[in-house]
Amino acid sequence: MAPTGKRSLVSSTGPRFPDHTPRLKNNMSESDRDTVQQTVNHGWRVTFAGLGINLALAIMYSWSVISANVPDAWGWSASDKSLPFAISCLVISLVMIAAGQMQDKLGPRLVATIGGILVGAGMIFASFTTTALGYIFGFGILTGSGIAFAYAAATPPAIKWFPPAKTGLIVGIVVSGFGLAPAYAAPLTKWLIGCSGLAQAVMILGVAFLLVVSGLAQVLKTPPPGYVPPGTPPQPAGSVAKKKDYLPGQMLGTWQFYVLWFMYACGAGAGLMIISMLAKIASVQAGLTLGAVMVGVLAVGNGTGRIVAGFASDKLGRTVTMVASFVSQAVLIFLLSQTTAESLLGNVAVFGLISALIGANYGANLALFPSVIKDYYGLKSLGVNYGLMFTAWGFGGFMLSLLAGWAYDATGSFGFAYYCSAGLLVVATVATFLLKPPHQHEKTAA
């Protein structure tokens, strides 16, 4: 029988490192302490590599600038200019499933590298064409697929290096890159087009992001089998615990998945609807000519909201954070519906604050739902499980953005779309009170 006076550093499932510095100093050799520190440091390297990859993937947010600079001589209609971006959103949400499954089976490094190559190849291909069909294939399909591959591989390996108490924070840090990136992607694209023309700018972006994403992908690494993150609470012997890992089919057999899917579609869809038309809202409703600035302000809120929501959900719980996000987003969208040039809401500072907060609440979804999927269904199939959940992002964004366009064409106002999205957020809030983890248990070995 093992001595009871000291805590073993090796469990039946692999190495387990104590979480208290004094114990480390008293019971571990210098080399053991170095090993623990290297492990923690590598977890942070993986986290910031994922952040960097997501910052680069924001190449999709350069589309508004690219489409605005398509020469009239190319003969594109307004619909032609919207299709590459719309197609890319659908492709991302669908390819995420296969990309997540590959990440689970083949590891994040290979999958993220494939993503970097596809992102770059799509942009490079588009730079050689002047047709809408060419950009749909290059930007919409190839680059969209690449974004899905790299995005799917960025978060799961980072989570695995840290204890459950830090899941929300780590997810928030990694995905914040995708939210913050519009603040630089659009101005950079505009500057490149001004310096070298549209085709050359698209080529430069393709080459640059191919190198950046593929390079950072080499840092991504999952922990060795049996690894237990420092700070993980020990599981008492003989206790009954929730089953840790669900396969995709098992997850789809739980009612919680469908409630979460609906909630994600409502939360993400409402945010994407506003993102897609914020510049027009600023000019049409508030009489502001700073639409591009407001998009940048929303982007800062988007990125910051992911980190704040992730951290808050670790401390306050996922449900409390979701309720706060859904309710405040519904209120903000209602306020946006009341905005006019003559009202206080049309003031540039107030409108900017509303934009930033809408961005923050949208971004919160991107931190909360990966965390909940990990909490409910485990780490083993996290890539494909979250890929299935991510289809809600694509469906919600596509449907509510389409609703906003239809409402404006039919009535000359976004009012109907505002009220529908706010109503859906209220329903999503109510749905959070139905949620509880799946009840699948197994008895641990004594």
N, C-alpha and C positions, 0 to 999 in steps of 0.2 A: 504493500500500500504506500502511496506517495506521502511524504512528510506533510504535515498540516501547518507547519510553521512558516513556510514560504509558498508564494503563489507560483505555480508552474508557468513557464513562458511558452510551453507548447501544449496545445489542446489536441483532442482527437481529430479536429477538423483542420489543424494547421497552426501556424504561429500566432500567438496572441500576446500583444505587448501591453503592459500595464499603462494606465493613463495618468499616473501621478509622478511628477518629476522626482520627489524625494525617494520613492520606491525604486525608480530607475537607477538613481545614483547609488543606492545601498545594495541592490541585488543584481545589478548587471555590470558586466565588464565594459571597458572603454569601447571595445569593438562592437559590443551589442548596442550600446547607446548610439554609436555612429550609424549602425544599421537602421535603428528606429528613426533617427533624424533624416537619413537619406530617403527612407520610405515616405515620411511626411513631405519632404521637399519634392519628391517625384510626383506626389499627388498634386501639389500646387503647380508644378510644371505642366502636367497634363491639363489641369484646369485652365491655365492661361493660354496654352496652345489652342484649346477649344474656343476660348474667347477670341483669339486672333483669327481663327478660321471663320468664325461667325461674322467678325468685322469685315473680312474679305468677301464673304458671300453676299453682302449687301450690294453687290454689283446689280442685283435685280432692281434696287431702288434708283438706279441711274436711268431707268427706262423713261421716266417722265421727261428728262432732259434730252435723251436720245430722240424720242418721238417728236418733241417740239422742234428739233433741228433737222428733221427729214426734209430734204429739198422738195419744193413743189414740182420740180421736173420729174421726180420719181412717180408722181401720179397716185399717191396714197390717199385714201379717204379717211375720215375720222375713225370709222370702224376698223380699218386696216391698222391704224396706229394704236388701237386699244387691244387688238388680238394677241400680239406676242406676250404681253404682260399677263393677260387673262389666262392664256394657255399655260404659261409658266406656273401660275398659282395652282391650277388643276394638276399639272404634271408633278409638281413638288409633293402635293398631298397624296397622290397615288403611288408614286415611286418610293415614298418614305417607307411603305410597307415592305417592299423587297429589299430596300437598302437596310432597314432595321434588322431584317432576318439575316442578311449577309454579315452585318456587324456582329450579331450574336454568334454566328458560326465561324467566321473568318477573322474576326478581330477588327478594331477600329482603324488601324494604320492603313491596311490595304483599301478598305472601303473609302476612307477619306481621301486617299491618293487618287482613286478612281474618280471621286467627286471633283477634285482639283483639275484633273485632266479634262473631264467633260465640261466643266465650267469654262475653262480656257478655250477648248476646241469649239464650243458653241459660239463664243464671241468672235473668235478668229474666222470661223466660217461665215458669220454674218457680215464681217467687214469686207468680204469679197462680193457681196450681192447688193442689189438696190431694190429688190422686190419684197413685198410684204410676206410672201410665202417663204422666202429665204430667211427672213428674220423670225418667222414663226418656228421654222425648223431649228435654226441656230440658237436664237435667244430663248424661245419658248420651250422647245423640246430638249435639245442638248444641254443648254445651260441650266434649265429648270431641273433636269435629271441630276446634273452635277451638284446643284445646291442641295437636293434631297439626300444624295449619298453622303456629302460632307457634313450636313446638318445632323443626319442620323447617327453619325459616328463621333460627334464632338462631345455629347453630354454623357452617355452611359459609362465610358471609362473613367471620367472624372468622378462621378458619384461613387464608384466602387472603391476609391482610395480613402473615403471618409466615413465616419460613423453616421448612423441614421439622424442624429441630432443636427447634422450640418447639411442634410440633403437639399433643403430648400435654398439655402445660401449658395451652395455650389452650383446648383442648376441655374439660379438667378444670375450668377457671375458669368457662366458660360454663355447663356442665351442673351445676355445683355448686349453682346456685340452686335447681334442682328438688329436690335432695336436702336442702338446708338449710331449705327453706320450711316443712315441717311444724312446725318449732319455733315459728313465729309464726302459721301459718294456722289451726291448731286453736284456740289460745287466743283469737285475734282473733274467730273465728266464735262461740265460746262467749260471749265478752263482748258481742258485738253481739246475739245472741239474748237474753241476759239483759236488755239495755237496751231492745230494741225488738220482740222477738218473732221467730219463725222467718221468716215471710214477708217482713217488713221487712228483716231481716238478709240474707236471700238477695238481695233487691233491691239493697241497698247494696253487697254484694260484687260483684254483676254490673256495676253502673255503675262502681265503682271500678276493677275490673280491665279493663273495656273501655277506659277512659281511659288507664290505665297502659300496657297492652300496645300499644295503637294509637299512643300517644305515643312510646314507646321505639322502635317499629318505624321511625319516620322517621329514626332515626340509622343504621339498618342500610344498608350500602353495600358493594358489591364493588369491588375495585381495577379500574383501567382495563385494557383489553386489552393484553397484552404486559408487564404489570407483573411485576417480579422482586423479591421481598422482600429488603431489606438482610440480608446474612448468608447468602444462598443460595450454596452452593459452585458455582463455575463448571463447566460441562460441557466437557471437553476436546474440541476439534474432531476429527471423524472417529472418535470413540469409539462403542462399541456400548452402548446404554442400554436399560433397560426402557421399554416403551411406557408413557407417563404416564397416558393416559386410556382407560378402558373404558366403553363404552355398557352399559346394563343387560343387554341380550341377551348381550353378550360376557362380562360378569361371570357371568351365570347359566350360561355354558358352561364355567366353570372349576370343578374339584372343590373348590378351596379355599373357595369361597363356602359350600358345604354343610357342610363341616367347621366353619367359623366359625359358621354358623347354629346347628348343634347345640351348640357350646360356649356360645354366647350364651344359648340357651334354658336350658341347665343352670345357668349362673352367675346369670342374672337371675331365673330361675324359683325357685331355692333361696332367694334373698334376698326376693323378693316373697312367697313362702310364709310366711316368718318374720314379715315386716312385717304381713301380713294377720291374724296370730293372736298377735302378741307380747303384747298385753294379757291375753289369755286364758291364755297360757303362764305369764305372771308370777303370775296368781292361782291357777290350777289346779295347776301343778307346784311353784312356788316359794313359794306362800302369801303373795305380796306384793300389797298394795293400791295399788301405785304403777305400775299398767300404763300410764297416760297419761304419766307421767314417763319410763318406759322407752322409750316411742314417741318422745318428744322427744330422749332420749339417742341412740337409734338414728338419728334424723334428722341430728343433728350429726355422727355418724360417717359417715353417708351422704354428706353434702356435703363433708366434709373428705377422705374417701377418694377422691373424684373428682379433687380437685386433686393429692393426694399420688400417686395411681396414674398420673395423666397426666404429672407431672413425672418420676417414677421411670422410666416407660417411655421417656421421651426420653433418659435417662441410661443405663439398664441394658438397654433393649430391651423390645419388646412381649411377646415370648415369656417372658422371665424374670419379668416382672411378672405376666403371666397365671398362670403356674405357681404363683407365691407366693400369689396371690389365691385360686385354686381350692383349693389344698392347705389353706391356713389356714381357708378357709370350711368345708371338709369336717370339719376338726378341731373347729371351733367348734360346728357343728351336732351333732356327736357329743357334745360336752360338754353342750350344751343338752338332749340326750336323757337325760343322766344327772342332770339337775338335780332336786332335791327340796327341800322346805322344811327337812329335817333336815341336808342336806349343805352343805359349804362353798360349793358352786355356787349355793345358794339365798340366800346372803348378798346384801344389796341392792347393795353396792359391786361384788362379783364379778359378779353378774347384770347390773348396769349396764355393766361393762366388756365382757362378752361381747356384750351388745346393741349397744354402740357399734362393736365390731370387726366384727360381722356386717353392720351398716349400711355400714361402710367398704368391706368386700369386695364387697358388692352394688353400691355406688356406683362401685367401680373398673371394673365392666363398662361403665357408661355413658360412661366416659372412654376405655377401651381400644378398644372395638369401632369407634367412629367413626374413631379414629386409624388402626386397621388397615385399614379400608375405604379411607381416603384413601391410605395407604401402598401398598396393593396395586392399587387401581383408579383412582387419580387424583382430581383436583379437578373436572373438567368436569361429571361427572354424579354428584357426591358426594351431592346431595340425594336423588335417586331411588334411588341405589345403597344408601345407608344406610337409606332408607325400606323397601326390600326386606329388608335385614338386620334391621330393627327389628321385623318380624313375629315374630321369635324371642322378643323380649321379651314380646309379648302372649301367644303360645302357651305359653311356659314358665311365665309367671305364672299363666295361667288353669288349666293342667293341674295344676301342683303345688299350687296353692291348693285346687283341687277335690279332689286326692288327700288333702290334709290334712284337709279336712272329712269326706270319706268315711271315712278311717281313724279319726277321732275318733268319728263316729257308730257305726261298726261295733265298735270295741274300747274306747272310752272313753279312748283314749290317742293321742298324736301319734307314737308310736314308729315305726310302719311308715313314715310319711311322712319322718321324720328319716333313717332308714336308706336309703330310696330316694334322697332328694336328695343325701345324702353320697356314695352310690355313684355317682350321675351326675356329681358333681363330680370324683371320681377318674377316671372315664372321660374327662371333658373335659380333665383334666390330661394324660393319656396322649395325647389327640388333638393337644395343642399341639406335640408332638414330630414330628408328621407334616407340620406346616405349613411352607411355603416360598412366597415370592412367585410369582405366575404367571409362566411363562417365555415372555413375548411381547416380542420385541426388534425394534428398528429401528435402522438405522445413521444417525447424525446427519450433517448436512451438513459437509463439510470446510471 
